[in-house]
Amino acid sequence: MKKPLTYFLIALILGIVAYNSVYIKKLDDVKKEQTKATFDAKTYANDFFNSKLETVSSTAAADFLNNIKADVKGYSEENGNKLGISTDYYFIIDGNASVVEIEDEYILVTLDDDHQKMKIATDFIFGNAIREGTQMAHIGDYQNTMDYNNISVESNNIVRETILPPFIQKVKKSDSLYFKGAVRLNTKKPKFEDLRVIPLVLKIKK
């Protein structure tokens, strides 16, 4: 009788030790922790701006304006990018232009192609226009929305802290420039005169 009891006590002790040494977590929690530990949105955004931005295709700003004014819904659905079921569409446009006015929140330019006016944002740089317009990231590739949203935050920071300051210090009225940037357009309530280009590239031409 002693041996069975001894074996039972040994088995019980081993079971308790094994139980206490195993820490069970939900798979989703593990994935979130791994993603949080390994994903760096700032590095991701910097890498994109430094190595991939030049390869992002764009539409001539004059063509973009003419097409959306002719058929905003059809053109947006065919050529724009959007997230989910939103009525906001995003585009990347570029063009050569001349500076007409320098305001507190934007620079007003006229396009060289057909003299239409556009606003290039110099303040209040926020939202998802860069991320969605360039398609630099896709929500299905991320375990949590925070990482996905932080890509927009860091991209906007690059524009705000790196691209705009040297440009604002030098630009003046009548300057000729080249720009490439992201635009958000709401197809349900389009306001063409209020479109703001979030600049990705700004070059003053000498």
N, C-alpha and C positions, 0 to 999 in steps of 0.2 A: 504493500500500500504506500510505502514511503516513496518509491521511485515514481509512480504515476503522479503523486502530489508534487514532487520535485520538478518533474517535466512540465507540469501545468504552471507552476510558479515561474519557471524560466521563460515559458512561452508568453505568459502574461506580462512579464517585465519587458521582454523584447518588443511586444506589441505596443506597450505604452511608450517606450523609447522611440519606436518607429513612427508612431502617430504624432508625437511632439516634434519630430524632426521634419515633418512634411507640412509645408505651408501652401495651401491651395488658394489660387487666385483665379478669377474669371479670365477667360481668354481675351476678352475685349480690353480688360484693364491692363493686361500684360502688353498688348499691342500698343495701347495708348502710351504706356510708360516707355516702351522701346522707341516709339516715334518721337516722343518728347525729348528723349535723351540723345537721339541721333540727328534730328532735323534742325537745321539752323537757317531760318528764313532770311536773315541778313546776308549770309554767305551765298545762299541760293540766288537772291536778287542781284547781288554784286556780280556773280558769275554770269548771269544772264546779260546784264548791261555791258559787261566787259567783252564777252565772247560771242553772244548770240544776237544782240540787238540789230547789228548791221544786216543780218540775214532775214529779218522780219519784213515781209512784203507790205507795201503801202499803196494807197490810191491817191492820185493827184487831187489836191484839195478842191480845185475848180470842178473837176469831174464829179467828185463826191457831192458837192453842193448842188450842182445841176441835176444830178440823178435823184437825190432825196427830195428835192423840191418837185420833181416831176412825178415821182411815185414812191413816197416815203415807205409805205408798208412793203411793197413788192421788192424794192431795192434792198431794204434792210434784211428781209427774210432770206434773200439770195446771197447777199454779200457780207452781212454783219455777223457778229458773234454775240451770243447771249447766254445767260445762266438760268437754267430751268424754264419756268413759264413766264418769266418777266417780260414786260414790254420794252425794257431797256435794251438797246443794241449798241455794240461797241465796234469801233473802226480804228484803223491806223491810216493816217493820211500824211501827205507831205507836200511841200511846195516852196517856191521862191516868192518873196513878198517884200513890200516896203512898209516901214513903220509910219503910221499916221499919227497915232497918239500914244502916250505912255501914261496909263492910269495907275491907281494904287493897286488894283487887283489883277490887271491884265494889260497886255499891249495890243492895241488895235492895228491891224495890218491890212493892206490891200494886196490881193494876189496879182502876180505879174501876168498870169494867163488871161484873166478877164476882169480884173479890178474889183472883184467881189471882196467884201470885207469879212475878216474873221478875228476872233479874240484868242490870243495866246495867254493862258493863265500864268500869272506870276505869284499868286497867293491863293490860299485855301486849296491846296493840293491834297485831295483826299478822294476816297471812293475806290472803285475797282476797274476803272477805265484801262489802266495800264495792263493789269493782269488779264483781263478778258479780251481786250483789243489785240494784244500780242499772242494770246493763247500760250503764255509762258508756263502755265500750270493748269491741271485739270482736277476738279474736285474728287473724282473717283480714285485718284492716286494717293489720297491722304486718309489716314485713320481718323483724324478729327478735324473739325472745321477751323479750329484755332490756328493750326499750322497753315491752312489754306488762306485764311484771312490775313495772317501775318505777312504773307508774300506781298499782298497789296500795301500793307503798312510800310514795309521796308522799301518797296519800289517807290512809293510816294516820298519817302525820306530821301532817297537818292536824288530825286528831282529837286526837292526842296533845299537840300543841303549841298549838292554837288553841281547840278546842271544850271540852276537858276542864278546863284549869287554872282559868278563871274560875268554872266550875260547882262544882268541888271546893272552892274557897275559900269559897263561900257556902252550899252545901247542908247541911241538917241534918235530923235525924229528924223525921218528921211533915210535912215539906214536901210540898206538892202540886206536881206537875210534868207537863209534856208532853214526850214523847220521840218521836223518829223514828230508826230505826236498822236496821242490817243484821244478819241472823242466818244462821248456817250450821247445817245439820242433816244428819247422816249417816243415811240411811234404812236402812242395813244394821244399824247399832247405835245406834238413837236413845236418847238420854238426856235426856228432857225437863227434868229438874230441873237439868241442867248447861248449858242453853242460855244463851248470853251475847249480849246485844244490843250491837253496836258502834255507839255513838251518832253520829248525823249532826246531830241537832238536840236540844238540851236547854234547856228553859225552865222556870225556877221560877216558879210562879204565885203572885201576891200575894193 
